[in-house]
Amino acid sequence: MANAGTAETVKETDAAQGPAGAGIDPITLAILAGRMEQIADEMDATLFRSAFNPIIAEAHDASHGIYHPDTGDTMVQGKNGLPIFVGVMAFAVKAVIDKAAEQGGPKDGDVWIFNDAHIGGTHLSDMRLVRPYYRDGKLFCWLASVGHWHDVGGAVPGNYNPAATEVFQEAIVLPPVKFVAEGELRTDILDIILRNTRLPQSAEGDVNGQLGALDLGIRRMDALLDEYGAETVTEALAALSTRAETLMRKEVEGLPDGRWEAVDYLDNDGIVDKPLPIKVALEIRGDRLSLDFTGSAPQVAGPINIALPTSIACVYVAIKHIFPALPANAGVMRPIDIVVPEHSLLSAEFPAPTGGYTETILRMIDVIFSAASQAAPDRVVANAYGTINALSIAGRKSNGQRWVMFSFYGGGHGGTPEGNGLNHGSAPISMATIPPVEILEAAYPVAFRQWALREGSSGPGKHRGGLGAVYEIEVLEENGAEAFFFGERGKFPPKGVNGGGEAAVNRFDYEQDDGWHQPPMTSKMRGIVLKQGQKVRLQSPGGGGYGPAAERPAADVARDVALGYLSADLADTQYGTAWRDQA
């Protein structure tokens, strides 16, 4: 078994530093916490405004943060970056710390770049840049930037290859390499990267945006330390970490002791059409919480494996949802023990493919919520739609120019203790938004013939789940196009909690000369040839329901029918006929 060991490692580090932040007053601490978070926010905004590809510029699939000089632990992250990057970037920064040590140590002005998911987590589309920040000749902290690039080579445009059996079929694999040496860009490294992408102009624009964000972070850190001094800021960072741990322990102490289990399934791995279990046992003892994923599927051939850093980061995201007031800081994880089976789907080893990591971490979050709902029903929402539905449509224009439209799509969120789930929301692993239809249609030769809520897709409950969506996309390019689809929840619907019902399953269809078809693997397919005028149609799941459907007020059911959220017949099936008196 592989134990994350996060708590023990960090506690030893803090013990060596002595009482963390003992002398800093609360007002100064609050001011500095806000200032440092603002630095990360500004770095996010700088990249969003300068990136070339819409996945960063419009969907905000990126993140920035400040990291511990020795351990790489997350100290501060911005509010707008992806939560899943908080945990994995600590592993990414640690990988750079180790690589720098092999090369004689970091120097002021150095920047490392890499995308190796088995070292830094997530998948190869996420390019990481890590830079040391020096103050008076001494390493003070690390700054890091990560963004989802539009295309990084591999067999499938956009890199979501549902049939990959090794990472080399997904994208170029770049280990941590020094990209900028003491302020001088290594153009040979840039040349290698740009030669291995279908969209070199986009990649160059994105990497320049990330370098610009890091430059801004350096300037803002200089201004902060000029004003408050390195010693005070260091003390504040230590105090924030200790405070995060203390808050987490108090939150856990407020829950009952016990052990609760949950299991859910992935449709398949894209290679073998066999369901794959994700299982968790959640245990609370005093001020400690443990999550044991023993019983989850072993490592598989297809690209839904995830590396251990990703699993740990996923736990952090789930914990942040359950305890939303906690700060984005590594101290949150100290009272948590994470057990992940070796050689499992959740601790895959190189060169296992990891391109569809989003689908697996969404299922991890679902099972954590399902287990936690038994311990703390007032803190947990029902399962969200549970798939990003990664869809790539690519081709060449009449002038020979290559185009790749990659995007992810929304669905319903789970019902909550307070009310209905959100209709057509973004995946709960991130703050990333669905790119606007106007942006996609302006940038690519496609037309969205439908972009609507999906009737009847929500899970019934006292508080119903949110509705999924229907997207129908027509190819306009006279040369046609090729489509690649990577989704989940095609067989196993999002679950309700505390007596709530299941939502509708995912459905993907594509048009051919002889009519409409569905993928043989239900939720995954590559190489779908589309002629001009042919379409693909995606119908995303809704969210699961919260609480028994029998407790939903009849007036609320009648309103849902009136709004077209569900048909009268389905309302009768899910809630009985009492609502008709309110119609």
N, C-alpha and C positions, 0 to 999 in steps of 0.2 A: 504494500500500500504506500501511496505517496501522500504524506501530510504536508500541507502548505507551510506549516511552521512559522507563519507570519508573526504571530504574537510573541513567541519566544525570542525570535531574532531581534525584533524591534525593542523589546523590553531590555535586552542586554545592552543595546546601543544607548538607550536613554539612561540606563544606570551608570554607564561610564561618563555621562555628561553631568551627572548630579541632578539636583532638583531643577526641573525644567521651568523656566520662566517665573521663578519664585519671586523675583523682585520687581516685576513690571506691573504697573497699575492697570486696572480694567479699562479705563478710558483710552489710554495709549494703546493697549492691546486691540481694542475695537477699531481704533483709527487705522492702525497698521494692518489689521486683517482686511479692512475694506480697501486700503491702498493697494495691497498686494493682489487681492482678487481683481481689482480694477486693471492692474498691469496685465493679468492673464486675459481679461475681457478685451482690452485694447489689442492684444496680440491676435485674439480670435477675429475681431472686427477688421484688422488690417488684412488678414488673409482672405476673409470673406469678400472684401472689396477689390482685391487684386488678383485672385485666382482666375484662371481661364475657364475651368470646367464647371458646369452648373451643379455638379454634386457637392462641390465646396462652396461655390459662389452663391447658389440659391438654396441648396438643401442643408448647408452648414455641416457637412460631414467632415469635421476637423476638430482639433482641440489643442490647447496650449496650457502649460503649467510650469510651476517652480518646484524643483526637486532637491532632495538632501545631497550635500556635497560628497558624502562618503557612502551612503547606502542606496541612494537613488529613490528613496521613498517619496511619495507625493506629499508636498507640504501645502501647496495652493493650486487650485485649478479654477478657471473662469466658469461663469454660470451658463455660458452658451455652447460650450464644447460638449462632445459626446461623453456621457458618464462611463461607458464601457472603456474609454481610453484612460480613465483615471488610474485604474489598477494596472492595466497592461503597460502603461508608460513607465511605471516604476521598474518593471522588468527590462524595458527597453533602455532606460537610462543606466541601469546596473550593467547591462551588456556593454554599453559604451564605456563605462568606468573600467570594466575589466579589459576591454580592448585597448583603451588608452594606457593602462598600466603596462601592457605588453610592449607598447611603443614608446616607453620612457615617460609617460604621464602626459596629461593634457597641457596645452599652452593657450594663452589668451588669444582669441580670434580663431581657434579651431572649431570646426563643425563636422560631425559625423552624420552619415546618411545610411539608412538601410530599411528593408521591408521584410526581412526573414521572420515569418510568423511563429516559428518554433522557438525563437529567441525573444521576440518582442510582442508576441500575441496577435490576435485577430487574423487578418489575411494579407496576401501579398499586394493588394491594391492600396493598402494603407502605408504611405511612405513617411518615415520618421526622420526628423532632423534634430540633433541634440548638440547643444553648445554650452561650454563652461562659462560661468560668469566669475570674473576675478575682481577683487577689491584690494587695493594696496599690495598687489602681487600675490595675494592668497586666494585660493579657490573658495568662493563664498557659497555658490549653489550651481545647479544646472538649470538651463532653460530648454524646453523641448516643444517641438511642433509636430503634429501628425495630421495628415490629410489624405482623403480617399482620392487617388488619381483616377482619371477616366479610363486609361488603358495602360497596362504595364506588360504588354506582350502576351505570350502564352497562346493556346490553341483557339481561344474564344474571344472575340472582341468584347471588351468590358470586364473580362477575367472571371466571370461566374460560369465556370465550365462544369455542368452537372455530371459529366462522364469522366472527369479526371480521376486517375488512380495514383498520381504522384504530383508533387508541387510543380515539377518542371512543365507539366501540361497546363498549369494555371497562369503562370507569369514568370518573368525573369526573377530569380532569387538573388537578392543583394544582401550580403552580410554587412556588418558594420564596417564602413570604410571612411577614411578621412576625406571629406569632400572639400573642405576649406582648411588650409594650413596657415595659421597665424594671419588670417585675413586675405589670403590669396586663393581664389577659386581654382580647383584642380579641373581644368577643362577636359582632361582625358576621361575622368569619371563621368562627367556630364555627357561626353560623346557616347560612352557605352550605354548610358541610360536612354538617351534619345534615339539611339540606333535600335533599341529593343522595344519600341512602342509604335503603335499604328498612328498615334496622334502626337508627334514630337512638339508641335507648337503649343499644344495644351499642356504637356508635361513641363516644358521649359517655363511657361507662364506660372504654373503652380509652384515649381521649386523656387522660382524667384520670389513669389509671394510668401513662401515659408521663410526664406532667408530674410526678407524684409520684416516679417513679424518678429523674428529673433533679434534683428537689429533694434527694432523699437523696444523690445523687452530689455535689452542691455541699457538703452538710454533711460528708460523709466526706472530701472533698478539703480542706476547712477544717481538720479535725482532723489530717489527715496533715501538712499544711504547718505547722500550729501546733507539731507535735512535732519535725519534722525541718528545717523551713525551706525556703523556695522554691528557694534555690540548690542545696541538696543533692538535692532531688527532681528539679529540672531536669537536673542532672548524671546522675542515675540513669536518667532517660528517654533521654537521649542515649546512655548506655552500653549500655542494653538494645537500642537500635536497631543500634549498631555490633556488639554481640555476636551479634545475629541474622544480620547479614550475614556475619560471620566463620564462624559455624557452617554457614551455607548453602554457602559457598565450600568448606569442608572436606568437606562431604558430596558435592558435585559432583566435587571432585578425586578422590574415592575410586572413581569410576565410570570405565569405559573411554571413551576418545575414540571418536567415530563418529557416524553418522547413521542413524536408524531411522524408518520410516514406518508409518502405520496409517490405515485408513478404515472408517467405519461409516455407517449411514443412518438417517434419520428416515422414518417411514411416509409422511407427507405433511404438507401445511401446513393441512389442514382445508378448503381451498378447491379445490385441484387434487390429484387422487389420483396423485401422482408422487413416487417416492422422492427424498430430498434428502441428498447426501453431506456428511459432516463429516470432514475430512481433516487430518492433522497430520504434520509432519516434526520429530522431536526430534533435536537435535544437541548433542553435548558436546565442548567444546574446553577442556581445562585446568580452571579453576575457574568457567567460564561455561557456562550451559545456554540453548539457544534452542528456542522452540516456534513453528513456522511453519504457519499454518492455510490457506495458499494452496491452492486447489483445492476449498475448501468451497463449498457452494451459494450462489448470489447471494441478495440480499434477496427475500423472497417476499411474496405477498399476505396470507397467513394469519398467525395469532398465535404462531408459533414463532420469530419473529425475536428477537434479543437485541441490546441496545446494547453498544458497546465497553466501558464500565465493567464490565458483567456478564461479558463474556468474560475480562477480566483477573482479576476476582475468582474466576472458575471455575478459572483456572490455579492461583491460590493454593490453592484447596481441594484440587486434585489433588496439588500439591506437598506439602501438609501430610499427605496420606495416604501418599505415598511416603517422606517424611522426617518421621515422626510426632513426633520429639523436638524439632523446631524450634518456637520461641515464636511466638505470634500478634503479629507486629510487621512493619511495612512493610519493615524491613531485609532480611527474607527474600527479597524480590523484586529486590533490587539486582543480583545476579549473573544475572538471568534476562531474556532478550530475548523479547518476544512480538510476533509479526507476524500481523496480521489483515487480510485483504483489505478494501479499501474497498467500500462498496455490497454487502456480503455479508450473509448470514444472521446473521453474528456481529458485525456492526457497523452494525446497522440505524439508519436516520435517521428522525427525527420526520416524520410521525405514524404510522410503521409500527407495527402492533400487536405487543405483546410479552407478552401475558397468559400464554402457555404457556412462559415462559422456562425453567421447571424441566425440561422435556423436553429442551430443546436443551443445557443445561449438563450434564445427566446423560450425554448422548451425547458431549459434549466430554471429560468425565472418562473415559468408556469408551475413547476413542481414545488419550488420553494414557496410560492404563494399558497398552493393547495395545502402544503404541510403547515404553514404558518397560520392559515385560516382556522385550523383546529385548536391552535394555542391562543390566538389573538384575533377573533373574528371581527372585532371593531377596527382593526388596523389594515386589513388586507382586502384588495379588490379581486374580483373574478378574473379569469384568464382573458387576456387581450387576444387579438386575431392571430398572433403567433407566427407570422412569416413576413419577410420584407418583400416577397414576390419579385426577386431580381429579374428584370427583363431587359435583354439587349436586342436591339434591332439594328442591323448594320448593312452597309452596302457601298457602292460607288456611284457617284453622280455621273452625268453624261460627259463631263469634262475630265473624268478620271479621278476626281478628288474622293478620298475615302471619308465616310461618315460613320459614327458609332453613337447611337442613342442608348445610353444605359441609364436606367432609373429604378427606383424602388417605389412601392405603392402602399397606400394606407388601408386601414380596416377599422373595425370597431374595438373599443376598449371595454374592459369588463365592468359590470355593475359594481357599485361601491356601497359602503354602509350609509352614505349620505344621499345617494341618488343614482340615476341611470348612468351607464357608461357613455363615453364620448363617441359620437358618430364620426367615422372617417378620420381617425387620428393617425399619428405617426407611431412607429414601433417604440415600445417602452424602454428599449435599450439605449435610447439616444434623445438628443434635442433636435436631431435632423428633421427637416420638413420635406414634404413631397414637393418636387419642383413644380412651379405653376405651369398649367397647360399652355399659356401664352408663350412662355420661354421655350418649351419643348417644340411647339409647332413652328416657332420662328427660327429655331436652330437646325431643325431636321426636316426631311421631306416626308412628313407624316401628318395625319389629321385625326384628332380624337373625335370619333362619332358618338361616343357616350362617355360621360364623366358624371356619374350619378350615384346616389345612395342605393343600396341593394335591399329591396323589399324582403322582409321576412328573415333577414340574416342574423338578427340579434338573439341572444339566449334569453329565455323567459325567466322572470324572477320578480320578487317584491320590487327590486330595482333592476330593470332589464339591462342587458348589455347594449353597447352602441352598435350601430349598423355598419356593415362593411360597404364596399363600393363596387360599381361596375365600370370598367374601362374598356372601350372598344377602339382600337387603333388601326387606321387604314394606311397602307403604304402608298405614297404618291409618286415616288421615283419610278421613272419609266424602265429603269434597269432592274426593278424589283429589289428585294432585300432578303436577308437571312435572319431568323429570330432564334434566340436562346433563352430558355426559361428555367429558373431555379427557385422553387417555392417549397412550401410545406403545408400541413394541415389539410391535405387533400383526402385523407382517410380518417383522421382522428380530430374531431371538432374541439374548439376551445371549451374548456369546462367551466361550469358555474361553481360557486362556493356557498357554503352554509345553506344548502338546499336549492340553490339556483340551477337553472337548466343549461344545456349545451347550446352553442351557437351553430350556425351553418358551416359546413366545410368549405374549403377553398375549391375553386374550379377555374381551369384554364382551357380555352378552346382556340383552335386556329383554322383558318379557312383555306381550302384547296379547291381544285376544279370540280371535284365530286361532292363538295359540301363541307360541313364542319366536322372537326375531329378533336379528340382529347389525347394527351400524351399516354403512351403505354405504361409509363411509370407514375401516372396521375399528376404529379406535381413537378416533374423535371423532364426537360428535353432539350436537345441541341440540334442545330442544322435544319430548322424549319424553313423551307424555301417558300417565299411569298412573292407572287407577281404583283405588278401595279394594280391597285384596286382591291387586293385581298387584305383581310383583317385578322387581327388576334383579339380575343376577348378574355378579360380577366375579371372574375367575380370573387372578391376577397371575403373572408369570414367576418362575422361580427364578433362581439365580445360575449363571454359567458354571463349568466345572470347571477345576481346576489340575492339570497334569501328565497323562500318558497314562492312560486308563482301564485299560489292561492292567496297570498297576502298583498298582492298588487291591487290597489284601488281600481274599481271598475271604471271610474272616470278617466284614469290614466290609460287604460287599455283602449277605451273609446277614442281618446285623443290620438293614440298611435294609429288606429285604423283610419281616422279622418285625415291624418297627415300622410297616409300611404306607407307607413313604416311596416305594416303587416296587413295581410288580407283578412277579411272577416272570417273566412273559414279557418285560417291558421290561428286567429285570435280565439275562436271557439275551442280549437284543439289544445292550445297552450293554457288558456285561462278560464275556460267555461263560457257560458253565454250570458252571465250577469251584466257584462259590459253593454249589451244591446239596449238595456233600459236607460243607459246614459247617452246613447247615440243620438 
